Amino acid sequence: MADQVVIVGAGLTGLVTAYQLHRRGVPSVVLEADDRPGGRVATVRFADGAVAEGGMEEFWESSPAYPLLQELGLPLMDQPALSSVMLRGCFHPFRGGSAGAYFDELGGRFNAGFDPSQSISASDDEMSLPEGLLLVATLQGDPVGCGALKLHSDTGIGEVKRMWVSQSVRGLGLGRRLLETLAGEASSRGMHTLRLETNETLSEARHLYETSGFVEVEAFNDEPYAHHWFQRDLTNAPTRRAETVRYT
Ligand SMILES: Cc1cc2nc3c(=O)[nH]c(=O)nc-3n(C[C@H](O)[C@H](O)[C@H](O)COP(=O)(O)OP(=O)(O)OC[C@H]3O[C@@H](n4cnc5c(N)ncnc54)[C@H](O)[C@@H]3O)c2cc1C
């Protein structure tokens, strides 16, 4: 008699495992403590009679679920997005919007104003995988923060660009969270070092970098708006990626 695999839990993980084993002819039994299968995937019924499906509904093409969903013939809808971020359990595709506020604020704060065409580039292409990425945090649909990464796979250096948190949500730790997510992204994509430069007027940004493992170094580029250059060793950084931030 063939060995039987015992799978504990009939959530997505357990059910997909059972499905894959079944396809390979390996018998399995799934044990579930709850009175229904599905785990966190559930149909939610509201008092007013509305019904909503909760659970996995949005994911990147890199998700291991993608080929399986195609194989099962489930209807999938493509949504254009330069990049995305998950915050508080919500997945936010980026379609533009925050760059204007970011540039306006820099122009207002920098003593010499800010003209993005004079600054080291961070174009849409450079901020799209595999060249780089852009994380955008939104609150009730409005962009309230962003952070970009240019990935230099030839040197193993990740370049942080466009770090910005809106005045309306400062002090909540969003900047640190974006920065840590960028560090995790860079590390998991093979970068050993993270670099950035900043303007002397952005004192809160400098404080964030100094307390996030960055050390100030000699100028490594000729960015006209920079007065301070920072570097962080990613050798021991966590390799968390934005799309795998846990749901609560
Ligand atoms: C509202 C919502 C929206 C989401 N949206 C997305 C999305 O857009 N994209 C995305 O990628 N993900 C999304 N997720 C997350 C995704 O649904 C979960 O990551 C996934 O369902 C987790 O599956 P799992 O099998 O690993 O865990 P669970 O679903 O937690 O399943 C674990 C199962 O194991 C059972 N169990 C635990 N211990 C025992 C035991 N000792 N004996 C027997 N049974 C046991 C539990 O009862 C449960 O049924 C969302 C989640 C929620 C709640």
The ligand as an SDF file (V2000), in Angstrom:
LIG
                    3D

 53 58  0  0  0  0  0  0  0  0999 V2000
   -9.4740   39.6010    3.6880 C   0  0  0  0  0  0  0  0  0  0  0  0
   -8.2390   38.9090    3.1180 C   0  0  0  0  0  0  0  0  0  0  0  0
   -7.7540   39.2930    1.8710 C   0  0  0  0  0  0  0  0  0  0  0  0
   -6.6290   38.6700    1.3280 C   0  0  0  0  0  0  0  0  0  0  0  0
   -6.1880   39.0510    0.1050 N   0  0  0  0  0  0  0  0  0  0  0  0
   -5.1000   38.4670   -0.4360 C   0  0  0  0  0  0  0  0  0  0  0  0
   -4.6510   38.8130   -1.7180 C   0  0  0  0  0  0  0  0  0  0  0  0
   -5.2470   39.6620   -2.3590 O   0  0  0  0  0  0  0  0  0  0  0  0
   -3.5280   38.2310   -2.2250 N   0  0  0  0  0  0  0  0  0  0  0  0
   -2.8590   37.2710   -1.5010 C   0  0  0  0  0  0  0  0  0  0  0  0
   -1.8500   36.7440   -2.0100 O   0  0  0  0  0  0  0  0  0  0  0  0
   -3.2740   36.8820   -0.2730 N   0  0  0  0  0  0  0  0  0  0  0  0
   -4.3800   37.4590    0.2740 C   0  0  0  0  0  0  0  0  0  0  0  0
   -4.8060   37.0920    1.5090 N   0  0  0  0  0  0  0  0  0  0  0  0
   -4.0180   36.1090    2.2290 C   0  0  0  0  0  0  0  0  0  0  0  0
   -4.3540   34.6910    1.7990 C   0  0  0  0  0  0  0  0  0  0  0  0
   -5.7520   34.5290    1.7840 O   0  0  0  0  0  0  0  0  0  0  0  0
   -3.7020   33.7920    2.8270 C   0  0  0  0  0  0  0  0  0  0  0  0
   -2.2910   34.0050    2.7940 O   0  0  0  0  0  0  0  0  0  0  0  0
   -3.9480   32.3340    2.5810 C   0  0  0  0  0  0  0  0  0  0  0  0
   -5.3130   32.1050    2.4720 O   0  0  0  0  0  0  0  0  0  0  0  0
   -3.3350   31.5630    3.7220 C   0  0  0  0  0  0  0  0  0  0  0  0
   -3.5440   30.1900    3.5000 O   0  0  0  0  0  0  0  0  0  0  0  0
   -2.9080   29.1140    4.4740 P   0  0  0  0  0  0  0  0  0  0  0  0
   -3.4120   27.7790    4.0590 O   0  0  0  0  0  0  0  0  0  0  0  0
   -1.4180   29.2470    4.4980 O   0  0  0  0  0  0  0  0  0  0  0  0
   -3.3870   29.5080    5.9540 O   0  0  0  0  0  0  0  0  0  0  0  0
   -4.9320   29.5650    6.6020 P   0  0  0  0  0  0  0  0  0  0  0  0
   -5.8710   30.0810    5.5890 O   0  0  0  0  0  0  0  0  0  0  0  0
   -4.7320   30.2730    7.8600 O   0  0  0  0  0  0  0  0  0  0  0  0
   -5.2450   28.0420    6.8020 O   0  0  0  0  0  0  0  0  0  0  0  0
   -4.7310   27.2820    7.8900 C   0  0  0  0  0  0  0  0  0  0  0  0
   -5.7940   26.1970    8.1930 C   0  0  0  0  0  0  0  0  0  0  0  0
   -5.2000   25.2820    9.1050 O   0  0  0  0  0  0  0  0  0  0  0  0
   -6.1790   24.9550   10.1100 C   0  0  0  0  0  0  0  0  0  0  0  0
   -5.4300   24.4900   11.2800 N   0  0  0  0  0  0  0  0  0  0  0  0
   -4.5330   25.1900   11.9830 C   0  0  0  0  0  0  0  0  0  0  0  0
   -4.0170   24.4180   12.9520 N   0  0  0  0  0  0  0  0  0  0  0  0
   -4.6020   23.1930   12.8120 C   0  0  0  0  0  0  0  0  0  0  0  0
   -4.4600   21.9580   13.5280 C   0  0  0  0  0  0  0  0  0  0  0  0
   -3.6030   21.8190   14.5540 N   0  0  0  0  0  0  0  0  0  0  0  0
   -5.1890   20.9050   13.1210 N   0  0  0  0  0  0  0  0  0  0  0  0
   -6.0490   21.0320   12.0660 C   0  0  0  0  0  0  0  0  0  0  0  0
   -6.2250   22.1650   11.3690 N   0  0  0  0  0  0  0  0  0  0  0  0
   -5.4970   23.2340   11.7330 C   0  0  0  0  0  0  0  0  0  0  0  0
   -6.9430   26.2560   10.3130 C   0  0  0  0  0  0  0  0  0  0  0  0
   -8.2110   26.0340   10.8980 O   0  0  0  0  0  0  0  0  0  0  0  0
   -7.0420   26.7650    8.8590 C   0  0  0  0  0  0  0  0  0  0  0  0
   -8.2000   26.2910    8.1960 O   0  0  0  0  0  0  0  0  0  0  0  0
   -5.9470   37.6690    2.0760 C   0  0  0  0  0  0  0  0  0  0  0  0
   -6.4360   37.2900    3.3330 C   0  0  0  0  0  0  0  0  0  0  0  0
   -7.5720   37.8920    3.8630 C   0  0  0  0  0  0  0  0  0  0  0  0
   -8.0900   37.4510    5.2150 C   0  0  0  0  0  0  0  0  0  0  0  0
  1  2  1  0
  2  3  1  0
  2 52  2  0
  3  4  2  0
  4  5  1  0
  4 50  1  0
  5  6  2  0
  6  7  1  0
  6 13  1  0
  7  8  2  0
  7  9  1  0
  9 10  1  0
 10 11  2  0
 10 12  1  0
 12 13  2  0
 13 14  1  0
 14 15  1  0
 14 50  1  0
 15 16  1  0
 16 17  1  0
 16 18  1  0
 18 19  1  0
 18 20  1  0
 20 21  1  0
 20 22  1  0
 22 23  1  0
 23 24  1  0
 24 25  2  0
 24 26  1  0
 24 27  1  0
 27 28  1  0
 28 29  2  0
 28 30  1  0
 28 31  1  0
 31 32  1  0
 32 33  1  0
 33 34  1  0
 33 48  1  0
 34 35  1  0
 35 36  1  0
 35 46  1  0
 36 37  1  0
 36 45  1  0
 37 38  2  0
 38 39  1  0
 39 40  1  0
 39 45  2  0
 40 41  1  0
 40 42  2  0
 42 43  1  0
 43 44  2  0
 44 45  1  0
 46 47  1  0
 46 48  1  0
 48 49  1  0
 50 51  2  0
 51 52  1  0
 52 53  1  0
M  END
$$$$
